[in-house]
Amino acid sequence: MFRIETVIRPEKFEAVKQALNAIGVIAMTVDEVLGCGHQGGHAEYYRGMEVQTSLLPKIRITTVVHEVPVEQVIAAICSAAHTGEHGDGKIFIMPLMDAVRVRDRMRGPDAV
């Protein structure tokens, strides 16, 4: 089992969700987050004054996979989220030792 955490542009969320659903990844947790990477934010103008925005709105998608190959998930996310510009996002892959379903205490891949 692997936990895959993806941080992407908000406008790419629907495309990434559809790409994941198409390969069989349906269960996910989605958060609206703020963050910045190498681009360090950008300047916006509010009432004629420049305002530096260092934290940009992003979407964080967290999912656990065990049946769909991780490389297939990565390819689907990259294809759907790619714009070629700074700020397209990141994918973090972590091995997952165990999972427990609270309702019936089922463990392992069956709990997911």
MODELLER restraints for C-alpha pairs under 7 A, 6 or more apart:
rsr = mdl.restraints
at = mdl.atoms
rsr.add(forms.Gaussian(group=physical.xy_distance, feature=features.Distance(at['CA:1:A'], at['CA:64:A']), mean=6.78, stdev=0.5))
rsr.add(forms.Gaussian(group=physical.xy_distance, feature=features.Distance(at['CA:1:A'], at['CA:65:A']), mean=5.70, stdev=0.5))
rsr.add(forms.Gaussian(group=physical.xy_distance, feature=features.Distance(at['CA:1:A'], at['CA:66:A']), mean=4.52, stdev=0.5))
rsr.add(forms.Gaussian(group=physical.xy_distance, feature=features.Distance(at['CA:1:A'], at['CA:95:A']), mean=6.26, stdev=0.5))
rsr.add(forms.Gaussian(group=physical.xy_distance, feature=features.Distance(at['CA:1:A'], at['CA:96:A']), mean=5.34, stdev=0.5))
rsr.add(forms.Gaussian(group=physical.xy_distance, feature=features.Distance(at['CA:1:A'], at['CA:109:A']), mean=6.87, stdev=0.5))
rsr.add(forms.Gaussian(group=physical.xy_distance, feature=features.Distance(at['CA:2:A'], at['CA:64:A']), mean=5.55, stdev=0.5))
rsr.add(forms.Gaussian(group=physical.xy_distance, feature=features.Distance(at['CA:2:A'], at['CA:65:A']), mean=5.42, stdev=0.5))
rsr.add(forms.Gaussian(group=physical.xy_distance, feature=features.Distance(at['CA:2:A'], at['CA:66:A']), mean=6.50, stdev=0.5))
rsr.add(forms.Gaussian(group=physical.xy_distance, feature=features.Distance(at['CA:2:A'], at['CA:93:A']), mean=6.68, stdev=0.5))
rsr.add(forms.Gaussian(group=physical.xy_distance, feature=features.Distance(at['CA:2:A'], at['CA:94:A']), mean=5.61, stdev=0.5))
rsr.add(forms.Gaussian(group=physical.xy_distance, feature=features.Distance(at['CA:2:A'], at['CA:95:A']), mean=4.55, stdev=0.5))
rsr.add(forms.Gaussian(group=physical.xy_distance, feature=features.Distance(at['CA:2:A'], at['CA:96:A']), mean=5.00, stdev=0.5))
rsr.add(forms.Gaussian(group=physical.xy_distance, feature=features.Distance(at['CA:3:A'], at['CA:63:A']), mean=5.82, stdev=0.5))
rsr.add(forms.Gaussian(group=physical.xy_distance, feature=features.Distance(at['CA:3:A'], at['CA:64:A']), mean=4.43, stdev=0.5))
rsr.add(forms.Gaussian(group=physical.xy_distance, feature=features.Distance(at['CA:3:A'], at['CA:65:A']), mean=6.56, stdev=0.5))
rsr.add(forms.Gaussian(group=physical.xy_distance, feature=features.Distance(at['CA:3:A'], at['CA:93:A']), mean=5.92, stdev=0.5))
rsr.add(forms.Gaussian(group=physical.xy_distance, feature=features.Distance(at['CA:3:A'], at['CA:94:A']), mean=5.15, stdev=0.5))
rsr.add(forms.Gaussian(group=physical.xy_distance, feature=features.Distance(at['CA:3:A'], at['CA:95:A']), mean=6.21, stdev=0.5))
rsr.add(forms.Gaussian(group=physical.xy_distance, feature=features.Distance(at['CA:3:A'], at['CA:96:A']), mean=5.94, stdev=0.5))
rsr.add(forms.Gaussian(group=physical.xy_distance, feature=features.Distance(at['CA:4:A'], at['CA:62:A']), mean=5.74, stdev=0.5))
rsr.add(forms.Gaussian(group=physical.xy_distance, feature=features.Distance(at['CA:4:A'], at['CA:63:A']), mean=5.38, stdev=0.5))
rsr.add(forms.Gaussian(group=physical.xy_distance, feature=features.Distance(at['CA:4:A'], at['CA:64:A']), mean=6.09, stdev=0.5))
rsr.add(forms.Gaussian(group=physical.xy_distance, feature=features.Distance(at['CA:4:A'], at['CA:91:A']), mean=6.92, stdev=0.5))
rsr.add(forms.Gaussian(group=physical.xy_distance, feature=features.Distance(at['CA:4:A'], at['CA:92:A']), mean=5.74, stdev=0.5))
rsr.add(forms.Gaussian(group=physical.xy_distance, feature=features.Distance(at['CA:4:A'], at['CA:93:A']), mean=4.71, stdev=0.5))
rsr.add(forms.Gaussian(group=physical.xy_distance, feature=features.Distance(at['CA:4:A'], at['CA:94:A']), mean=6.43, stdev=0.5))
rsr.add(forms.Gaussian(group=physical.xy_distance, feature=features.Distance(at['CA:5:A'], at['CA:60:A']), mean=6.85, stdev=0.5))
rsr.add(forms.Gaussian(group=physical.xy_distance, feature=features.Distance(at['CA:5:A'], at['CA:61:A']), mean=5.70, stdev=0.5))
rsr.add(forms.Gaussian(group=physical.xy_distance, feature=features.Distance(at['CA:5:A'], at['CA:62:A']), mean=4.45, stdev=0.5))
rsr.add(forms.Gaussian(group=physical.xy_distance, feature=features.Distance(at['CA:5:A'], at['CA:63:A']), mean=6.59, stdev=0.5))
rsr.add(forms.Gaussian(group=physical.xy_distance, feature=features.Distance(at['CA:5:A'], at['CA:91:A']), mean=5.79, stdev=0.5))
rsr.add(forms.Gaussian(group=physical.xy_distance, feature=features.Distance(at['CA:5:A'], at['CA:92:A']), mean=5.08, stdev=0.5))
rsr.add(forms.Gaussian(group=physical.xy_distance, feature=features.Distance(at['CA:5:A'], at['CA:93:A']), mean=6.54, stdev=0.5))
rsr.add(forms.Gaussian(group=physical.xy_distance, feature=features.Distance(at['CA:6:A'], at['CA:60:A']), mean=5.49, stdev=0.5))
rsr.add(forms.Gaussian(group=physical.xy_distance, feature=features.Distance(at['CA:6:A'], at['CA:61:A']), mean=5.08, stdev=0.5))
rsr.add(forms.Gaussian(group=physical.xy_distance, feature=features.Distance(at['CA:6:A'], at['CA:62:A']), mean=6.39, stdev=0.5))
rsr.add(forms.Gaussian(group=physical.xy_distance, feature=features.Distance(at['CA:6:A'], at['CA:90:A']), mean=5.75, stdev=0.5))
rsr.add(forms.Gaussian(group=physical.xy_distance, feature=features.Distance(at['CA:6:A'], at['CA:91:A']), mean=4.42, stdev=0.5))
rsr.add(forms.Gaussian(group=physical.xy_distance, feature=features.Distance(at['CA:6:A'], at['CA:92:A']), mean=6.25, stdev=0.5))
rsr.add(forms.Gaussian(group=physical.xy_distance, feature=features.Distance(at['CA:7:A'], at['CA:58:A']), mean=6.44, stdev=0.5))
rsr.add(forms.Gaussian(group=physical.xy_distance, feature=features.Distance(at['CA:7:A'], at['CA:59:A']), mean=5.58, stdev=0.5))
rsr.add(forms.Gaussian(group=physical.xy_distance, feature=features.Distance(at['CA:7:A'], at['CA:60:A']), mean=4.44, stdev=0.5))
rsr.add(forms.Gaussian(group=physical.xy_distance, feature=features.Distance(at['CA:7:A'], at['CA:61:A']), mean=6.47, stdev=0.5))
rsr.add(forms.Gaussian(group=physical.xy_distance, feature=features.Distance(at['CA:7:A'], at['CA:89:A']), mean=5.10, stdev=0.5))
rsr.add(forms.Gaussian(group=physical.xy_distance, feature=features.Distance(at['CA:7:A'], at['CA:90:A']), mean=5.34, stdev=0.5))
rsr.add(forms.Gaussian(group=physical.xy_distance, feature=features.Distance(at['CA:7:A'], at['CA:91:A']), mean=6.55, stdev=0.5))
rsr.add(forms.Gaussian(group=physical.xy_distance, feature=features.Distance(at['CA:8:A'], at['CA:58:A']), mean=5.69, stdev=0.5))
rsr.add(forms.Gaussian(group=physical.xy_distance, feature=features.Distance(at['CA:8:A'], at['CA:59:A']), mean=5.36, stdev=0.5))
rsr.add(forms.Gaussian(group=physical.xy_distance, feature=features.Distance(at['CA:8:A'], at['CA:60:A']), mean=6.56, stdev=0.5))
rsr.add(forms.Gaussian(group=physical.xy_distance, feature=features.Distance(at['CA:8:A'], at['CA:81:A']), mean=6.76, stdev=0.5))
rsr.add(forms.Gaussian(group=physical.xy_distance, feature=features.Distance(at['CA:8:A'], at['CA:88:A']), mean=5.83, stdev=0.5))
rsr.add(forms.Gaussian(group=physical.xy_distance, feature=features.Distance(at['CA:8:A'], at['CA:89:A']), mean=4.38, stdev=0.5))
rsr.add(forms.Gaussian(group=physical.xy_distance, feature=features.Distance(at['CA:8:A'], at['CA:90:A']), mean=6.82, stdev=0.5))
rsr.add(forms.Gaussian(group=physical.xy_distance, feature=features.Distance(at['CA:9:A'], at['CA:58:A']), mean=5.12, stdev=0.5))
rsr.add(forms.Gaussian(group=physical.xy_distance, feature=features.Distance(at['CA:9:A'], at['CA:59:A']), mean=6.17, stdev=0.5))
rsr.add(forms.Gaussian(group=physical.xy_distance, feature=features.Distance(at['CA:9:A'], at['CA:88:A']), mean=6.09, stdev=0.5))
rsr.add(forms.Gaussian(group=physical.xy_distance, feature=features.Distance(at['CA:9:A'], at['CA:89:A']), mean=6.71, stdev=0.5))
rsr.add(forms.Gaussian(group=physical.xy_distance, feature=features.Distance(at['CA:10:A'], at['CA:58:A']), mean=5.39, stdev=0.5))
rsr.add(forms.Gaussian(group=physical.xy_distance, feature=features.Distance(at['CA:10:A'], at['CA:59:A']), mean=5.36, stdev=0.5))
rsr.add(forms.Gaussian(group=physical.xy_distance, feature=features.Distance(at['CA:12:A'], at['CA:81:A']), mean=5.50, stdev=0.5))
rsr.add(forms.Gaussian(group=physical.xy_distance, feature=features.Distance(at['CA:15:A'], at['CA:80:A']), mean=5.50, stdev=0.5))
rsr.add(forms.Gaussian(group=physical.xy_distance, feature=features.Distance(at['CA:16:A'], at['CA:77:A']), mean=5.63, stdev=0.5))
rsr.add(forms.Gaussian(group=physical.xy_distance, feature=features.Distance(at['CA:16:A'], at['CA:80:A']), mean=5.07, stdev=0.5))
rsr.add(forms.Gaussian(group=physical.xy_distance, feature=features.Distance(at['CA:16:A'], at['CA:81:A']), mean=6.19, stdev=0.5))
rsr.add(forms.Gaussian(group=physical.xy_distance, feature=features.Distance(at['CA:19:A'], at['CA:76:A']), mean=5.66, stdev=0.5))
rsr.add(forms.Gaussian(group=physical.xy_distance, feature=features.Distance(at['CA:19:A'], at['CA:77:A']), mean=6.90, stdev=0.5))
rsr.add(forms.Gaussian(group=physical.xy_distance, feature=features.Distance(at['CA:19:A'], at['CA:80:A']), mean=6.55, stdev=0.5))
rsr.add(forms.Gaussian(group=physical.xy_distance, feature=features.Distance(at['CA:20:A'], at['CA:26:A']), mean=6.81, stdev=0.5))
rsr.add(forms.Gaussian(group=physical.xy_distance, feature=features.Distance(at['CA:20:A'], at['CA:73:A']), mean=6.85, stdev=0.5))
rsr.add(forms.Gaussian(group=physical.xy_distance, feature=features.Distance(at['CA:20:A'], at['CA:76:A']), mean=6.40, stdev=0.5))
rsr.add(forms.Gaussian(group=physical.xy_distance, feature=features.Distance(at['CA:24:A'], at['CA:68:A']), mean=6.99, stdev=0.5))
rsr.add(forms.Gaussian(group=physical.xy_distance, feature=features.Distance(at['CA:27:A'], at['CA:63:A']), mean=6.43, stdev=0.5))
rsr.add(forms.Gaussian(group=physical.xy_distance, feature=features.Distance(at['CA:28:A'], at['CA:61:A']), mean=6.52, stdev=0.5))
rsr.add(forms.Gaussian(group=physical.xy_distance, feature=features.Distance(at['CA:28:A'], at['CA:62:A']), mean=5.58, stdev=0.5))
rsr.add(forms.Gaussian(group=physical.xy_distance, feature=features.Distance(at['CA:28:A'], at['CA:63:A']), mean=4.60, stdev=0.5))
rsr.add(forms.Gaussian(group=physical.xy_distance, feature=features.Distance(at['CA:29:A'], at['CA:61:A']), mean=5.72, stdev=0.5))
rsr.add(forms.Gaussian(group=physical.xy_distance, feature=features.Distance(at['CA:29:A'], at['CA:62:A']), mean=5.12, stdev=0.5))
rsr.add(forms.Gaussian(group=physical.xy_distance, feature=features.Distance(at['CA:29:A'], at['CA:63:A']), mean=6.44, stdev=0.5))
rsr.add(forms.Gaussian(group=physical.xy_distance, feature=features.Distance(at['CA:30:A'], at['CA:59:A']), mean=6.90, stdev=0.5))
rsr.add(forms.Gaussian(group=physical.xy_distance, feature=features.Distance(at['CA:30:A'], at['CA:60:A']), mean=5.66, stdev=0.5))
rsr.add(forms.Gaussian(group=physical.xy_distance, feature=features.Distance(at['CA:30:A'], at['CA:61:A']), mean=4.65, stdev=0.5))
rsr.add(forms.Gaussian(group=physical.xy_distance, feature=features.Distance(at['CA:30:A'], at['CA:62:A']), mean=6.47, stdev=0.5))
rsr.add(forms.Gaussian(group=physical.xy_distance, feature=features.Distance(at['CA:31:A'], at['CA:59:A']), mean=5.78, stdev=0.5))
rsr.add(forms.Gaussian(group=physical.xy_distance, feature=features.Distance(at['CA:31:A'], at['CA:60:A']), mean=5.11, stdev=0.5))
rsr.add(forms.Gaussian(group=physical.xy_distance, feature=features.Distance(at['CA:31:A'], at['CA:61:A']), mean=6.62, stdev=0.5))
rsr.add(forms.Gaussian(group=physical.xy_distance, feature=features.Distance(at['CA:32:A'], at['CA:58:A']), mean=6.06, stdev=0.5))
rsr.add(forms.Gaussian(group=physical.xy_distance, feature=features.Distance(at['CA:32:A'], at['CA:59:A']), mean=4.80, stdev=0.5))
rsr.add(forms.Gaussian(group=physical.xy_distance, feature=features.Distance(at['CA:32:A'], at['CA:60:A']), mean=6.37, stdev=0.5))
rsr.add(forms.Gaussian(group=physical.xy_distance, feature=features.Distance(at['CA:33:A'], at['CA:57:A']), mean=5.95, stdev=0.5))
rsr.add(forms.Gaussian(group=physical.xy_distance, feature=features.Distance(at['CA:33:A'], at['CA:58:A']), mean=5.22, stdev=0.5))
rsr.add(forms.Gaussian(group=physical.xy_distance, feature=features.Distance(at['CA:33:A'], at['CA:59:A']), mean=5.82, stdev=0.5))
rsr.add(forms.Gaussian(group=physical.xy_distance, feature=features.Distance(at['CA:33:A'], at['CA:60:A']), mean=6.60, stdev=0.5))
rsr.add(forms.Gaussian(group=physical.xy_distance, feature=features.Distance(at['CA:34:A'], at['CA:55:A']), mean=5.45, stdev=0.5))
rsr.add(forms.Gaussian(group=physical.xy_distance, feature=features.Distance(at['CA:34:A'], at['CA:56:A']), mean=5.26, stdev=0.5))
rsr.add(forms.Gaussian(group=physical.xy_distance, feature=features.Distance(at['CA:34:A'], at['CA:57:A']), mean=4.61, stdev=0.5))
rsr.add(forms.Gaussian(group=physical.xy_distance, feature=features.Distance(at['CA:34:A'], at['CA:58:A']), mean=5.61, stdev=0.5))
rsr.add(forms.Gaussian(group=physical.xy_distance, feature=features.Distance(at['CA:35:A'], at['CA:55:A']), mean=4.64, stdev=0.5))
rsr.add(forms.Gaussian(group=physical.xy_distance, feature=features.Distance(at['CA:35:A'], at['CA:56:A']), mean=5.28, stdev=0.5))
rsr.add(forms.Gaussian(group=physical.xy_distance, feature=features.Distance(at['CA:35:A'], at['CA:57:A']), mean=6.59, stdev=0.5))
rsr.add(forms.Gaussian(group=physical.xy_distance, feature=features.Distance(at['CA:35:A'], at['CA:58:A']), mean=6.72, stdev=0.5))
rsr.add(forms.Gaussian(group=physical.xy_distance, feature=features.Distance(at['CA:36:A'], at['CA:54:A']), mean=6.60, stdev=0.5))
rsr.add(forms.Gaussian(group=physical.xy_distance, feature=features.Distance(at['CA:36:A'], at['CA:55:A']), mean=5.26, stdev=0.5))
rsr.add(forms.Gaussian(group=physical.xy_distance, feature=features.Distance(at['CA:36:A'], at['CA:56:A']), mean=5.96, stdev=0.5))
rsr.add(forms.Gaussian(group=physical.xy_distance, feature=features.Distance(at['CA:37:A'], at['CA:87:A']), mean=6.96, stdev=0.5))
rsr.add(forms.Gaussian(group=physical.xy_distance, feature=features.Distance(at['CA:39:A'], at['CA:86:A']), mean=6.31, stdev=0.5))
rsr.add(forms.Gaussian(group=physical.xy_distance, feature=features.Distance(at['CA:39:A'], at['CA:87:A']), mean=6.93, stdev=0.5))
rsr.add(forms.Gaussian(group=physical.xy_distance, feature=features.Distance(at['CA:40:A'], at['CA:54:A']), mean=5.67, stdev=0.5))
rsr.add(forms.Gaussian(group=physical.xy_distance, feature=features.Distance(at['CA:41:A'], at['CA:53:A']), mean=5.36, stdev=0.5))
rsr.add(forms.Gaussian(group=physical.xy_distance, feature=features.Distance(at['CA:41:A'], at['CA:54:A']), mean=4.02, stdev=0.5))
rsr.add(forms.Gaussian(group=physical.xy_distance, feature=features.Distance(at['CA:41:A'], at['CA:55:A']), mean=5.84, stdev=0.5))
rsr.add(forms.Gaussian(group=physical.xy_distance, feature=features.Distance(at['CA:41:A'], at['CA:56:A']), mean=6.26, stdev=0.5))
rsr.add(forms.Gaussian(group=physical.xy_distance, feature=features.Distance(at['CA:42:A'], at['CA:52:A']), mean=5.97, stdev=0.5))
rsr.add(forms.Gaussian(group=physical.xy_distance, feature=features.Distance(at['CA:42:A'], at['CA:53:A']), mean=5.37, stdev=0.5))
rsr.add(forms.Gaussian(group=physical.xy_distance, feature=features.Distance(at['CA:42:A'], at['CA:54:A']), mean=6.43, stdev=0.5))
rsr.add(forms.Gaussian(group=physical.xy_distance, feature=features.Distance(at['CA:43:A'], at['CA:50:A']), mean=6.34, stdev=0.5))
rsr.add(forms.Gaussian(group=physical.xy_distance, feature=features.Distance(at['CA:43:A'], at['CA:51:A']), mean=5.63, stdev=0.5))
rsr.add(forms.Gaussian(group=physical.xy_distance, feature=features.Distance(at['CA:43:A'], at['CA:52:A']), mean=4.48, stdev=0.5))
rsr.add(forms.Gaussian(group=physical.xy_distance, feature=features.Distance(at['CA:43:A'], at['CA:53:A']), mean=5.86, stdev=0.5))
rsr.add(forms.Gaussian(group=physical.xy_distance, feature=features.Distance(at['CA:44:A'], at['CA:50:A']), mean=5.69, stdev=0.5))
rsr.add(forms.Gaussian(group=physical.xy_distance, feature=features.Distance(at['CA:44:A'], at['CA:51:A']), mean=5.22, stdev=0.5))
rsr.add(forms.Gaussian(group=physical.xy_distance, feature=features.Distance(at['CA:44:A'], at['CA:52:A']), mean=6.30, stdev=0.5))
rsr.add(forms.Gaussian(group=physical.xy_distance, feature=features.Distance(at['CA:44:A'], at['CA:53:A']), mean=6.96, stdev=0.5))
rsr.add(forms.Gaussian(group=physical.xy_distance, feature=features.Distance(at['CA:45:A'], at['CA:51:A']), mean=5.81, stdev=0.5))
rsr.add(forms.Gaussian(group=physical.xy_distance, feature=features.Distance(at['CA:66:A'], at['CA:109:A']), mean=6.60, stdev=0.5))
rsr.add(forms.Gaussian(group=physical.xy_distance, feature=features.Distance(at['CA:81:A'], at['CA:88:A']), mean=6.43, stdev=0.5))
rsr.add(forms.Gaussian(group=physical.xy_distance, feature=features.Distance(at['CA:82:A'], at['CA:88:A']), mean=6.03, stdev=0.5))
rsr.add(forms.Gaussian(group=physical.xy_distance, feature=features.Distance(at['CA:98:A'], at['CA:107:A']), mean=6.85, stdev=0.5))
rsr.add(forms.Gaussian(group=physical.xy_distance, feature=features.Distance(at['CA:98:A'], at['CA:108:A']), mean=5.22, stdev=0.5))
rsr.add(forms.Gaussian(group=physical.xy_distance, feature=features.Distance(at['CA:99:A'], at['CA:107:A']), mean=5.53, stdev=0.5))
rsr.add(forms.Gaussian(group=physical.xy_distance, feature=features.Distance(at['CA:99:A'], at['CA:108:A']), mean=5.08, stdev=0.5))
rsr.add(forms.Gaussian(group=physical.xy_distance, feature=features.Distance(at['CA:99:A'], at['CA:111:A']), mean=6.09, stdev=0.5))
rsr.add(forms.Gaussian(group=physical.xy_distance, feature=features.Distance(at['CA:99:A'], at['CA:112:A']), mean=6.87, stdev=0.5))
rsr.add(forms.Gaussian(group=physical.xy_distance, feature=features.Distance(at['CA:100:A'], at['CA:106:A']), mean=5.64, stdev=0.5))
rsr.add(forms.Gaussian(group=physical.xy_distance, feature=features.Distance(at['CA:100:A'], at['CA:107:A']), mean=4.58, stdev=0.5))
rsr.add(forms.Gaussian(group=physical.xy_distance, feature=features.Distance(at['CA:100:A'], at['CA:108:A']), mean=6.64, stdev=0.5))
rsr.add(forms.Gaussian(group=physical.xy_distance, feature=features.Distance(at['CA:100:A'], at['CA:111:A']), mean=5.61, stdev=0.5))
rsr.add(forms.Gaussian(group=physical.xy_distance, feature=features.Distance(at['CA:101:A'], at['CA:107:A']), mean=6.51, stdev=0.5))
rsr.add(forms.Gaussian(group=physical.xy_distance, feature=features.Distance(at['CA:101:A'], at['CA:111:A']), mean=4.96, stdev=0.5))
